[in-house]
Amino acid sequence: MAKKRVLLHEDPRWLPFCEEYSGDAGRFAVEVQGVDPSPQQLDLYCNVSVSRSRTSVSSGHGTGKTTGIANIVLWHMLCYPQSITLLTANDMDQLKATLWKEIGLAVERIRRGDHGWIAEHIDLLASATMRIVGFEDTWFVESKTANDKTANKMAGRHGEWLLIIGDEASTLSDTVLTTLRGALTEQHNRMLLTSQPTRNAGFFYRTHHDLSKANGGEWVNLTFSSLESPFVSDDSLRELWDSYDEDERRIRILGLFPQDSSKHMMSLKVAESMYRRGRIINNDEPFGWLALGDVASGEGLRDKSAIVLARVIGYGDRGHDARRVEVVEIPIHTNGIRSNRIAAAAVEVGEQKDGITYVVDSGGLGITVCQDMEDLNQVTHRVNWGNPCFQNKNKDRYLNLRAQAMHQAARAAKEGRLSILTAEHRNTVLGQSSRIPKTFTDKGRIRVPPKHSVEWEGMGSPDLWDAICFAFLENVVYIPSGDGGTCQRNMADVVASEAEDLFADV
């Protein structure tokens, strides 16, 4: 006859285990998992361990936040009888790829350690669920995508030992977090929120301000800076710091909320500086020519077609090879040219320039213009800037090519790498470039909100600034012109060099 399996609560080692570790998640990490937590992680463990704790963590890159959550999940499940832990986030795939991977690693660390016996009571499932063997319906960890429709169902879970964890909480709606907070009705219930601080509004933001203990509330708010994390090397920090602008540094490195000024890509003051700096590319440098085109129907609607003629040099976003752009001429900005005539008009603009490359929006009516340009044997780069970025560093930093190009154009303007040498349509450029809205995704990636959303504050399509920003797309190459004298390179050299740069971090 098979021997009956001993359940966790029947194991004589369990109660002493609980007495040892239930009040100290940090000690659990050190002695049960055998890890060496950072001071930031220990601060997190200390605050979560308190009965009825409410803890909110605003974090930069590489602080060990995900590993810390995994330890807390296992600590809560193994140290409290018939405990329930709810994990919620906007992106379930991301939750599985990051947090549940760390949970799996943590279980294996426990299995190999001095308390390996307790790991035998854990049933870790592929469905982003974990439970204590024999208590499938009453002692478990589960994951749910959080939205206004599912929040009430999640809040229906109750128990003496209930822990709710909201990951990337800055993007969770107030309805979700308020509803889940309302489910914590018993004495030992806990709640933990973690996120990059991507917006200055919402429940997560409030836990660091008016709902914090410092302001009479119940939330302990912690800020984890990458600068204080032992998991991020000095070289990595230096590279990130140099790569990011001020707003990104606050969010992605310092763990601080964005400044109010960050709602636009650039200020009017920066935009005006583009008209004051004059030439930034020397005649003896191997620059190239771009004709940048945004396409409208040409039937009197609000949108206009724009053709911008620009000199360009460089392929990086910082350092000696950072891209520099001079807007030389804006020969077309009108809604009076039908889209089927744009190609011919663009060729007429660029035919006097050596080796010019046409960079044209291929969305909507633009696809026909691109085809016409190609039929005319012109070097044409099609722009689909709703697509994700190609380079890994930009995939992590930007939602799509639109955000990448617009942010890099704004950065170039701030750093003196974008100059406008013509006064044509000056007021339009200033009005459009200084009002491009900027927000952040739940992963701290820069995004440009959809047109006509509230962030645009009623502004129409920024067609002229769109065209200028095409020059800063990560995959736009140029042909060095003969004007560069001895510095001229042939097209094969350019393509070979660019291929190396584009694939450098893939």
PLY file of the C-alpha trace (Angstrom):
ply
format ascii 1.0
element vertex 506
property float x
property float y
property float z
element edge 505
property int vertex1
property int vertex2
end_header
0.00 0.00 0.00
1.40 3.40 -1.05
2.40 5.69 1.76
0.12 8.71 2.13
1.84 11.96 1.19
2.42 14.34 4.08
0.88 17.74 3.38
2.71 20.94 4.27
0.75 21.72 7.41
1.32 18.14 8.63
5.09 18.30 8.22
6.64 18.75 11.69
9.28 21.06 10.22
6.75 23.59 8.92
5.59 25.37 12.09
9.18 25.99 13.30
9.93 27.20 9.75
7.04 29.69 9.96
8.10 30.91 13.40
11.59 31.48 12.04
10.75 33.34 8.81
7.16 34.62 8.69
8.10 37.98 10.15
11.21 38.57 8.07
11.21 38.25 4.27
14.84 39.40 4.20
15.99 36.57 6.40
13.94 34.19 4.23
15.88 35.40 1.16
19.26 34.90 2.83
18.72 31.61 4.66
16.07 29.81 2.58
17.10 30.92 -0.89
20.77 31.46 -0.11
21.00 34.85 -1.83
22.69 38.11 -0.83
20.09 40.89 -1.10
21.06 44.46 -1.85
20.32 47.22 0.69
17.42 48.31 -1.54
15.96 44.79 -1.55
16.36 44.50 2.21
14.51 47.79 2.62
11.69 46.36 0.50
11.58 43.10 2.48
11.57 44.93 5.80
8.58 47.07 4.87
6.53 44.29 3.24
7.09 41.99 6.24
5.07 44.28 8.50
1.53 43.03 9.04
-1.02 44.98 6.98
1.76 46.70 5.05
1.13 49.01 2.11
4.35 49.44 0.12
4.95 51.32 -3.13
8.28 51.17 -4.99
9.34 53.63 -7.68
12.34 52.10 -9.42
14.96 52.71 -12.07
16.72 50.04 -14.16
18.59 47.11 -12.65
17.63 47.47 -8.99
16.64 43.82 -8.51
12.97 44.71 -8.15
11.71 41.63 -10.02
13.94 39.27 -8.04
12.70 40.95 -4.88
9.07 40.39 -5.81
9.76 36.71 -6.56
11.24 36.26 -3.09
8.25 37.99 -1.47
5.81 35.78 -3.38
7.47 32.59 -2.12
7.94 33.95 1.40
4.24 34.80 1.68
3.05 31.50 0.25
5.33 29.27 2.34
5.14 31.10 5.66
1.39 31.70 6.04
-1.32 29.01 6.14
-3.70 28.95 3.17
-2.37 32.27 1.94
-3.48 33.82 -1.33
-1.23 35.99 -3.50
-2.62 37.89 -6.50
-0.21 39.21 -9.15
-1.55 41.74 -11.58
-0.23 43.81 -14.47
-1.33 45.20 -17.81
0.83 42.79 -19.82
0.49 39.11 -18.93
3.11 38.00 -21.46
5.64 40.33 -19.88
4.68 39.10 -16.41
5.32 35.51 -17.48
8.60 36.38 -19.20
10.04 38.30 -16.25
8.45 37.71 -12.84
7.48 34.08 -13.31
10.91 33.29 -14.67
12.39 34.73 -11.46
9.90 32.77 -9.35
10.99 29.56 -11.08
14.64 30.34 -10.39
13.85 31.11 -6.76
12.06 27.77 -6.31
15.12 25.98 -7.63
17.38 27.87 -5.23
15.19 26.75 -2.35
15.24 23.17 -3.63
19.05 23.13 -3.59
19.38 24.74 -0.16
19.13 23.68 3.47
15.34 23.88 3.34
14.94 21.91 0.13
12.22 19.77 1.73
9.71 22.63 1.53
10.11 22.97 -2.24
8.52 19.54 -2.60
5.24 21.08 -1.46
5.25 23.65 -4.29
3.37 22.96 -7.52
4.57 25.48 -10.12
2.31 25.45 -13.19
2.83 26.72 -16.73
-0.31 28.85 -16.47
1.39 31.52 -14.33
-0.03 29.87 -11.23
1.61 28.29 -8.20
0.00 26.37 -5.35
0.68 24.28 -2.30
0.17 20.60 -3.08
-3.16 19.39 -1.70
-4.63 22.92 -1.39
-5.22 23.80 -5.02
-8.23 26.05 -4.32
-7.25 27.65 -1.02
-3.45 28.11 -0.91
-2.01 29.57 -4.09
-0.49 32.34 -6.20
-2.29 33.42 -9.36
-1.82 36.05 -12.08
-4.49 38.15 -13.70
-4.36 40.92 -16.27
-5.75 44.01 -14.62
-8.48 46.04 -16.23
-11.70 47.66 -15.13
-13.74 44.57 -16.08
-11.64 42.02 -14.18
-10.87 44.10 -11.09
-14.09 43.21 -9.23
-13.55 39.50 -9.84
-10.01 39.72 -8.51
-11.18 41.71 -5.51
-13.57 38.87 -4.70
-10.65 36.92 -3.29
-10.49 37.22 0.48
-8.53 35.57 3.25
-6.69 36.19 6.46
-3.37 36.04 4.59
-3.88 37.93 1.34
-1.16 39.71 -0.62
-1.89 41.77 -3.75
1.05 42.79 -5.96
0.66 45.25 -8.83
3.59 45.26 -11.24
4.21 48.30 -13.48
1.52 49.93 -11.37
1.99 53.36 -12.94
-0.06 52.11 -15.91
-2.81 50.38 -13.93
-6.04 52.33 -13.84
-7.30 54.04 -10.72
-10.40 51.84 -10.86
-8.32 48.67 -10.74
-6.05 49.77 -7.90
-8.84 51.33 -5.85
-10.95 48.19 -6.23
-8.08 45.90 -5.25
-7.18 48.12 -2.34
-10.77 47.80 -1.12
-10.46 44.01 -1.02
-7.91 44.20 1.81
-10.43 43.89 4.62
-8.63 41.63 7.10
-5.94 42.43 9.62
-2.93 40.80 7.93
-3.69 41.69 4.30
-0.85 43.34 2.40
-0.42 45.24 -0.86
2.73 45.96 -2.88
2.98 48.24 -5.92
6.11 48.51 -8.07
6.78 50.47 -11.23
8.94 52.83 -13.16
7.41 56.25 -12.41
6.12 57.02 -15.88
3.38 59.58 -15.20
2.48 62.33 -12.78
-1.05 61.15 -12.13
-3.00 58.12 -10.94
-3.13 55.94 -7.85
0.52 54.85 -8.01
1.67 58.47 -8.23
-0.54 59.33 -5.24
1.03 56.57 -3.09
4.26 58.56 -3.33
2.56 61.85 -2.56
-0.77 62.53 -0.84
-1.39 58.88 0.14
2.10 58.39 1.59
2.80 58.09 5.30
4.73 61.33 5.15
1.49 63.06 4.20
-0.74 61.23 6.67
-1.59 58.26 4.45
-0.86 54.55 4.89
1.65 53.92 2.09
5.38 53.50 2.63
6.94 54.86 -0.55
10.41 53.70 -1.59
12.58 55.07 -4.42
15.18 52.73 -5.92
17.85 54.51 -7.96
20.05 52.60 -10.38
22.96 54.66 -9.05
22.63 52.90 -5.69
22.17 49.38 -7.06
25.07 46.90 -6.91
23.57 45.05 -9.88
24.41 47.80 -12.40
28.05 48.33 -13.34
29.64 51.77 -13.45
30.28 51.38 -17.18
26.62 50.54 -17.84
25.46 53.47 -15.74
27.78 55.83 -17.57
26.57 54.61 -20.96
22.90 54.90 -19.96
23.39 58.33 -18.43
25.04 59.64 -21.58
22.38 58.08 -23.81
19.31 59.42 -22.00
17.91 62.91 -21.84
16.98 64.55 -18.53
13.47 63.11 -18.36
14.63 59.58 -19.18
17.35 59.79 -16.54
14.78 60.69 -13.90
12.49 57.78 -14.77
14.78 55.01 -15.96
17.83 55.64 -13.75
16.88 57.71 -10.72
13.41 56.20 -10.19
11.87 59.68 -10.01
8.63 60.90 -11.52
8.89 63.02 -14.69
8.98 66.77 -14.42
5.94 68.73 -15.55
7.98 70.20 -18.41
8.42 66.74 -19.92
4.96 66.60 -21.53
6.43 68.02 -24.78
9.40 66.78 -26.78
10.94 70.26 -26.68
10.16 73.77 -25.49
9.55 76.84 -27.65
12.90 78.20 -26.47
14.71 75.16 -27.85
12.71 75.33 -31.08
13.70 78.97 -31.59
17.37 78.10 -31.09
17.29 76.05 -34.32
16.97 79.32 -36.24
19.86 81.08 -34.51
22.78 78.71 -34.82
23.55 78.91 -38.55
25.75 76.38 -40.35
26.72 73.26 -38.39
28.08 71.17 -41.31
31.26 72.28 -43.05
31.50 72.23 -46.84
34.51 69.89 -46.72
32.66 67.25 -44.68
31.15 64.16 -46.38
27.53 65.18 -45.92
24.61 63.91 -47.97
21.36 65.38 -49.27
17.88 64.28 -48.18
14.53 65.30 -49.59
12.06 64.63 -46.78
8.43 64.24 -47.77
5.13 64.03 -45.89
2.13 63.42 -48.15
-1.44 64.75 -48.01
-4.29 64.39 -50.53
-3.98 67.91 -51.94
-7.72 68.48 -51.95
-7.99 71.40 -49.55
-8.13 69.35 -46.36
-6.38 70.37 -43.14
-3.27 68.26 -43.74
-0.60 69.57 -46.08
2.09 67.94 -48.14
5.61 68.98 -47.23
8.97 68.61 -48.96
12.05 69.60 -46.96
15.55 69.77 -48.43
18.29 69.04 -45.89
22.00 68.38 -45.55
22.84 65.51 -43.21
25.92 63.87 -41.73
26.56 61.26 -39.05
24.75 58.13 -37.89
24.90 58.10 -34.11
22.78 59.75 -31.45
25.69 60.97 -29.34
29.44 61.47 -29.60
31.51 62.56 -32.57
29.33 60.69 -35.08
26.00 62.00 -33.79
23.71 62.99 -36.63
23.70 66.66 -37.64
21.05 68.11 -39.92
20.75 71.47 -41.69
17.32 72.31 -43.12
18.29 74.31 -46.19
14.98 74.83 -47.95
11.26 74.09 -47.60
10.15 74.35 -51.22
6.74 72.70 -50.69
4.27 73.04 -47.85
0.79 73.14 -49.32
-2.54 71.39 -49.61
-2.80 72.52 -53.22
-0.78 69.77 -54.89
-2.62 66.52 -55.50
-0.86 63.45 -54.18
-0.43 61.99 -57.68
1.81 64.95 -58.58
4.00 64.98 -55.47
6.63 62.62 -56.91
7.31 64.85 -59.90
7.43 67.95 -57.68
9.87 66.27 -55.30
12.18 65.17 -58.12
12.20 68.72 -59.46
13.29 69.93 -56.02
16.11 67.44 -55.68
17.41 66.99 -59.21
20.24 69.52 -58.77
21.63 67.79 -55.67
24.31 65.15 -56.01
23.20 61.68 -54.83
20.02 62.84 -53.12
17.93 60.33 -51.17
14.16 60.76 -50.94
12.67 59.88 -47.55
8.89 59.70 -47.96
5.98 58.75 -45.73
4.50 55.59 -47.25
1.37 55.50 -45.11
-1.98 56.08 -46.83
-1.56 58.08 -50.03
2.20 58.10 -49.55
2.62 54.54 -50.80
1.70 55.65 -54.32
4.18 58.52 -54.13
6.94 56.11 -53.09
6.10 53.82 -55.99
6.19 56.77 -58.39
9.57 57.83 -57.03
10.94 54.33 -57.51
9.55 54.18 -61.06
11.49 57.38 -61.71
14.67 55.54 -60.58
15.14 57.71 -57.50
16.79 56.41 -54.33
13.75 56.23 -52.04
13.40 55.33 -48.39
9.86 54.42 -47.39
8.83 55.63 -43.95
6.51 53.44 -41.87
7.06 55.04 -38.53
4.31 53.22 -36.76
6.63 50.19 -36.98
8.82 49.17 -34.05
12.47 50.14 -34.06
15.03 47.75 -35.51
18.02 48.34 -33.24
17.73 46.64 -29.86
18.76 49.74 -27.93
15.92 51.66 -29.55
13.37 48.87 -29.14
13.92 49.16 -25.41
13.78 52.95 -25.46
10.99 53.84 -27.91
7.51 52.53 -28.65
8.03 52.91 -32.39
10.00 54.72 -35.10
7.84 57.82 -34.77
8.83 58.26 -31.14
12.47 57.50 -31.97
12.69 60.05 -34.78
10.79 62.81 -32.98
12.72 62.37 -29.77
16.07 62.29 -31.54
15.16 65.40 -33.53
14.28 67.19 -30.28
17.49 66.03 -28.67
19.49 67.22 -31.68
17.80 70.62 -31.39
18.74 70.83 -27.69
22.35 69.79 -28.39
22.90 72.12 -31.35
22.83 69.38 -34.00
19.73 70.62 -35.85
19.80 73.95 -37.63
17.16 75.58 -39.83
18.76 77.95 -42.36
15.56 79.18 -44.01
12.87 81.44 -42.60
10.22 79.83 -44.79
7.23 78.68 -42.70
9.07 79.61 -39.51
5.97 80.11 -37.39
4.55 76.77 -38.50
7.74 74.92 -37.61
7.95 76.63 -34.21
4.29 75.95 -33.44
4.49 72.29 -34.41
7.92 71.36 -33.02
7.29 72.87 -29.57
3.95 71.12 -29.06
4.71 67.47 -29.86
3.42 65.54 -26.81
5.59 62.96 -25.09
4.45 60.24 -22.71
5.92 56.98 -21.46
4.73 53.38 -21.72
4.56 51.06 -18.71
8.14 50.01 -19.48
9.37 53.59 -19.56
9.60 53.67 -23.36
9.01 57.04 -24.97
5.84 57.29 -27.04
4.02 59.94 -29.05
0.29 59.71 -28.25
-2.10 59.06 -31.17
-3.04 62.15 -33.13
-6.19 63.93 -31.96
-5.83 62.46 -28.46
-6.18 64.82 -25.51
-2.39 65.24 -25.21
-2.30 67.04 -28.58
-4.41 69.85 -27.12
-6.31 70.35 -30.37
-3.26 70.67 -32.65
-3.65 69.32 -36.16
-1.21 67.10 -37.99
2.38 68.41 -37.60
3.13 67.61 -41.24
6.10 69.94 -41.66
7.81 68.88 -38.44
7.06 65.24 -39.30
9.05 65.64 -42.50
12.01 67.23 -40.70
12.03 64.41 -38.14
12.35 61.83 -40.94
16.03 62.84 -41.13
16.58 61.31 -37.66
15.04 57.89 -38.29
17.44 55.19 -37.16
17.53 53.43 -40.55
17.78 56.42 -42.91
21.10 56.41 -44.78
22.50 59.01 -47.14
24.96 59.15 -50.02
27.94 61.45 -49.33
27.90 64.10 -52.03
30.73 65.36 -54.20
30.69 68.56 -52.14
32.67 66.67 -49.55
35.85 66.76 -51.66
38.49 64.28 -50.53
36.17 62.93 -47.83
33.73 61.51 -50.37
32.89 57.80 -50.03
31.18 55.62 -52.59
27.78 54.02 -51.98
29.23 50.57 -51.29
31.33 52.00 -48.47
28.31 53.75 -47.02
26.12 50.65 -47.11
28.85 48.47 -45.59
29.50 50.95 -42.82
25.82 51.41 -42.05
25.22 47.66 -42.00
27.85 47.32 -39.29
26.25 50.09 -37.23
22.70 48.81 -37.62
23.57 45.24 -36.63
26.04 46.18 -33.89
23.58 45.54 -31.05
21.29 42.96 -32.67
0 1
1 2
2 3
3 4
4 5
5 6
6 7
7 8
8 9
9 10
10 11
11 12
12 13
13 14
14 15
15 16
16 17
17 18
18 19
19 20
20 21
21 22
22 23
23 24
24 25
25 26
26 27
27 28
28 29
29 30
30 31
31 32
32 33
33 34
34 35
35 36
36 37
37 38
38 39
39 40
40 41
41 42
42 43
43 44
44 45
45 46
46 47
47 48
48 49
49 50
50 51
51 52
52 53
53 54
54 55
55 56
56 57
57 58
58 59
59 60
60 61
61 62
62 63
63 64
64 65
65 66
66 67
67 68
68 69
69 70
70 71
71 72
72 73
73 74
74 75
75 76
76 77
77 78
78 79
79 80
80 81
81 82
82 83
83 84
84 85
85 86
86 87
87 88
88 89
89 90
90 91
91 92
92 93
93 94
94 95
95 96
96 97
97 98
98 99
99 100
100 101
101 102
102 103
103 104
104 105
105 106
106 107
107 108
108 109
109 110
110 111
111 112
112 113
113 114
114 115
115 116
116 117
117 118
118 119
119 120
120 121
121 122
122 123
123 124
124 125
125 126
126 127
127 128
128 129
129 130
130 131
131 132
132 133
133 134
134 135
135 136
136 137
137 138
138 139
139 140
140 141
141 142
142 143
143 144
144 145
145 146
146 147
147 148
148 149
149 150
150 151
151 152
152 153
153 154
154 155
155 156
156 157
157 158
158 159
159 160
160 161
161 162
162 163
163 164
164 165
165 166
166 167
167 168
168 169
169 170
170 171
171 172
172 173
173 174
174 175
175 176
176 177
177 178
178 179
179 180
180 181
181 182
182 183
183 184
184 185
185 186
186 187
187 188
188 189
189 190
190 191
191 192
192 193
193 194
194 195
195 196
196 197
197 198
198 199
199 200
200 201
201 202
202 203
203 204
204 205
205 206
206 207
207 208
208 209
209 210
210 211
211 212
212 213
213 214
214 215
215 216
216 217
217 218
218 219
219 220
220 221
221 222
222 223
223 224
224 225
225 226
226 227
227 228
228 229
229 230
230 231
231 232
232 233
233 234
234 235
235 236
236 237
237 238
238 239
239 240
240 241
241 242
242 243
243 244
244 245
245 246
246 247
247 248
248 249
249 250
250 251
251 252
252 253
253 254
254 255
255 256
256 257
257 258
258 259
259 260
260 261
261 262
262 263
263 264
264 265
265 266
266 267
267 268
268 269
269 270
270 271
271 272
272 273
273 274
274 275
275 276
276 277
277 278
278 279
279 280
280 281
281 282
282 283
283 284
284 285
285 286
286 287
287 288
288 289
289 290
290 291
291 292
292 293
293 294
294 295
295 296
296 297
297 298
298 299
299 300
300 301
301 302
302 303
303 304
304 305
305 306
306 307
307 308
308 309
309 310
310 311
311 312
312 313
313 314
314 315
315 316
316 317
317 318
318 319
319 320
320 321
321 322
322 323
323 324
324 325
325 326
326 327
327 328
328 329
329 330
330 331
331 332
332 333
333 334
334 335
335 336
336 337
337 338
338 339
339 340
340 341
341 342
342 343
343 344
344 345
345 346
346 347
347 348
348 349
349 350
350 351
351 352
352 353
353 354
354 355
355 356
356 357
357 358
358 359
359 360
360 361
361 362
362 363
363 364
364 365
365 366
366 367
367 368
368 369
369 370
370 371
371 372
372 373
373 374
374 375
375 376
376 377
377 378
378 379
379 380
380 381
381 382
382 383
383 384
384 385
385 386
386 387
387 388
388 389
389 390
390 391
391 392
392 393
393 394
394 395
395 396
396 397
397 398
398 399
399 400
400 401
401 402
402 403
403 404
404 405
405 406
406 407
407 408
408 409
409 410
410 411
411 412
412 413
413 414
414 415
415 416
416 417
417 418
418 419
419 420
420 421
421 422
422 423
423 424
424 425
425 426
426 427
427 428
428 429
429 430
430 431
431 432
432 433
433 434
434 435
435 436
436 437
437 438
438 439
439 440
440 441
441 442
442 443
443 444
444 445
445 446
446 447
447 448
448 449
449 450
450 451
451 452
452 453
453 454
454 455
455 456
456 457
457 458
458 459
459 460
460 461
461 462
462 463
463 464
464 465
465 466
466 467
467 468
468 469
469 470
470 471
471 472
472 473
473 474
474 475
475 476
476 477
477 478
478 479
479 480
480 481
481 482
482 483
483 484
484 485
485 486
486 487
487 488
488 489
489 490
490 491
491 492
492 493
493 494
494 495
495 496
496 497
497 498
498 499
499 500
500 501
501 502
502 503
503 504
504 505
